[in-house]
Amino acid sequence: MAYWLFKSEPGAWSWDDQVKEGACEWDGVRNYQANNNMKAMKVGDKGFFYHSVNEKQIVGVVEVVKEHYPDHTDAKGIFGMVDVKPVIPVNTPVTLAEIKSHPDLSEMFLVRHSRLSVGPVTAKEWKTICKMAGIKP
């Protein structure tokens, strides 16, 4: 199993929206590297749901339920999407500032590529953040 981070602006798509909708498309990604990250995803992979912009914090965990396929919102047919479902909210949101200040997370993809909407999380980073968030890895 691999681990990922999915970033969303809460005003556009929030954790509450994800929970209400259940399993749904993670569409609208228009970056080649983020799209390639989604191409690498497998059913059962887990991801952190991250509220970007003002909040900048991990608020939940999602699971990939459908692997990469064409994104119907891309008129040019270049980019794809995956489907994810909500798994669990975190007990304690983990902020970007906390991630940056933690010695085991200083090289995390989120820290090094802060503008990318979908990125990998290592197993060690996953365990560390789960502990910080008060959830089981």
LINNORUR-V218507 format. One record per backbone hydrogen bond with DSSP energy under -0.5 kcal/mol. CO is the residue of the C=O (numbers start at 1). NH is the residue of the N-H. Records with the same first field share a line. If there is no record, write none. Layout:
# LINNORUR-V218507
CO->NH  NH
This chain:
# LINNORUR-V218507
2->46
3->121
4->48
5->7  119
6->50
8->10  52
9->12  13
14->18
15->19
16->20
17->21
18->22
24->84
25->27
26->82
31->35
32->36
33->37
34->38
35->39
36->40
38->41  68
42->45
45->64
46->4
47->62
48->6  50
49->59  60
50->8  52
51->57
52->55
56->96
57->51
58->94
59->90
60->49
61->87  88
62->47
63->85
64->44
66->83
69->81
70->72
71->74
73->75
74->77
79->71
81->69
82->26
83->65  66
84->24
85->63
88->61
93->95
94->58
95->99
96->100
97->101
98->102
99->102
102->105  106
103->106
105->108
108->111  112
109->113
111->114
113->116
117->7
119->5
121->3
122->126
123->127
124->128
125->129
126->130
127->131
128->132
129->133
130->134  135
131->134
133->91  92
